[in-house]
């Protein structure tokens, strides 16, 4: 009998995997820092999944972080920053397609950075104001993780 109870308790633990929800908010214009944080997001997601839990992430971009989602980032990013932005863009592309991470760019920030909405990567959702989206994610139980 005790053996059966122990098995049931173990199975319940497996069945009730946790869901980790987080919105990562980026306003930084430091390309190296952006790349390090994007890589950390991917690593964190993989670690959560390796534990048997589920990660549900979103990334909201505004300020100096939005050039990362431009198809033509080379026109708006300093030459020395381009390798970092290229790698960050590769990672967010992978995350959006393979891990279903939602990427949201602020339309006001795109305009402020001289970027056309038509030049944004196709998987990026453009929001009139990414602050509203970030607040919405928080209201829906997402932990706020910022990098500035």
C-alpha positions as CSV (number, residue, x, y, z in Angstrom):
1,X,0.0,0.0,0.0
2,X,2.8,2.5,0.9
3,X,4.5,1.5,-2.3
4,X,1.5,2.5,-4.3
5,X,1.1,5.8,-2.5
6,X,4.8,6.6,-3.2
7,X,4.3,5.8,-6.9
8,X,1.2,8.0,-7.1
9,X,3.0,10.9,-5.4
10,X,5.9,10.6,-7.8
11,X,3.6,10.5,-10.8
12,X,1.7,13.6,-9.6
13,X,5.0,15.4,-9.4
14,X,5.8,14.5,-13.0
15,X,2.3,15.4,-14.2
16,X,2.3,18.8,-12.5
17,X,5.2,20.4,-14.4
18,X,5.6,24.1,-13.6
19,X,5.1,26.8,-16.2
20,X,7.6,29.6,-16.0
21,X,6.2,32.8,-17.7
22,X,8.5,35.8,-18.2
23,X,8.5,38.9,-20.3
24,X,12.0,40.2,-21.0
25,X,12.0,44.0,-21.6
26,X,14.9,45.4,-23.6
27,X,15.7,49.1,-24.0
28,X,19.5,48.9,-24.1
29,X,21.6,50.2,-27.0
30,X,24.7,48.2,-25.9
31,X,25.0,45.5,-28.6
32,X,27.3,43.3,-26.6
33,X,25.0,43.4,-23.6
34,X,22.0,42.8,-25.7
35,X,23.6,39.6,-27.2
36,X,24.6,38.4,-23.7
37,X,21.0,38.8,-22.4
38,X,19.4,37.2,-25.5
39,X,21.8,34.2,-25.1
40,X,20.9,34.1,-21.4
41,X,17.2,34.0,-22.3
42,X,17.8,31.0,-24.5
43,X,19.9,29.3,-21.9
44,X,17.3,29.8,-19.2
45,X,14.6,28.4,-21.4
46,X,16.6,25.3,-22.2
47,X,17.4,24.8,-18.5
48,X,13.7,25.1,-17.6
49,X,12.7,22.6,-20.3
50,X,15.5,20.2,-19.3
51,X,13.9,20.1,-15.8
52,X,10.7,18.9,-17.4
53,X,9.0,22.3,-16.9
54,X,7.6,24.7,-19.5
55,X,8.9,28.1,-20.4
56,X,6.6,30.7,-21.9
57,X,8.6,33.8,-22.8
58,X,8.0,37.1,-24.5
59,X,10.6,39.8,-25.4
60,X,9.5,43.4,-25.7
61,X,11.8,45.8,-27.4
62,X,12.0,49.5,-27.4
63,X,14.5,52.3,-27.3
64,X,18.0,51.4,-28.5
65,X,17.1,47.7,-28.6
66,X,14.7,47.8,-31.7
67,X,17.4,48.0,-34.4
68,X,18.0,44.3,-33.6
69,X,14.8,43.4,-35.4
70,X,15.5,45.3,-38.6
71,X,16.2,43.3,-41.8
72,X,18.6,46.1,-42.6
73,X,20.2,46.6,-39.2
74,X,23.5,47.4,-40.9
75,X,22.2,50.8,-41.9
76,X,21.4,51.8,-38.3
77,X,23.9,50.0,-36.2
78,X,27.6,51.0,-35.8
79,X,30.0,48.8,-37.7
80,X,31.7,47.5,-34.6
81,X,28.3,46.5,-33.1
82,X,27.0,44.6,-36.2
83,X,28.5,41.1,-35.3
84,X,26.7,41.2,-31.9
85,X,23.4,42.3,-33.4
86,X,23.7,39.7,-36.1
87,X,24.2,36.9,-33.5
88,X,21.4,38.3,-31.3
89,X,19.1,38.4,-34.4
90,X,19.9,34.8,-35.2
91,X,19.1,33.8,-31.6
92,X,15.7,35.6,-31.5
93,X,14.9,34.1,-34.9
94,X,15.6,30.6,-33.5
95,X,13.6,31.4,-30.3
96,X,10.6,32.7,-32.1
97,X,10.4,29.8,-34.5
98,X,11.5,26.8,-32.4
99,X,10.5,27.9,-29.0
100,X,7.5,30.1,-29.7
101,X,8.9,33.1,-27.9
102,X,6.8,36.2,-28.9
103,X,9.0,39.1,-30.0
104,X,7.3,42.5,-29.8
105,X,8.8,45.8,-31.1
106,X,7.5,49.2,-30.2
107,X,6.3,51.2,-33.2
108,X,7.3,54.5,-31.6
109,X,10.8,53.3,-31.0
110,X,11.1,52.0,-34.6
111,X,10.1,55.5,-35.8
112,X,12.5,57.2,-33.4
113,X,15.3,54.9,-34.7
114,X,14.5,55.7,-38.3
115,X,13.2,52.2,-39.0
116,X,10.3,51.4,-41.3
117,X,7.8,48.8,-40.1
118,X,8.2,47.1,-43.5
119,X,11.8,46.4,-42.7
120,X,11.1,44.5,-39.5
121,X,11.7,40.7,-39.4
122,X,8.4,38.9,-40.3
123,X,8.0,37.1,-37.0
124,X,8.1,40.3,-34.9
125,X,4.8,41.7,-33.8
126,X,4.8,45.5,-33.9
127,X,3.0,47.2,-31.0
128,X,1.9,50.8,-31.0
129,X,3.4,51.0,-27.5
130,X,5.4,48.1,-26.1
131,X,5.0,49.4,-22.5
132,X,1.3,48.5,-22.8
133,X,2.2,45.0,-23.9
134,X,4.7,44.6,-21.1
135,X,2.1,45.7,-18.5
136,X,-0.4,43.2,-20.1
137,X,2.1,40.4,-19.8
138,X,2.6,41.2,-16.2
139,X,-1.1,41.4,-15.6
140,X,-1.3,37.8,-17.1
141,X,1.2,36.4,-14.6
142,X,4.5,37.0,-16.5
143,X,7.5,37.9,-14.4
144,X,9.2,41.1,-15.6
145,X,12.9,40.7,-16.4
146,X,14.5,43.9,-17.6
147,X,17.8,44.6,-19.4
148,X,18.7,48.2,-20.0
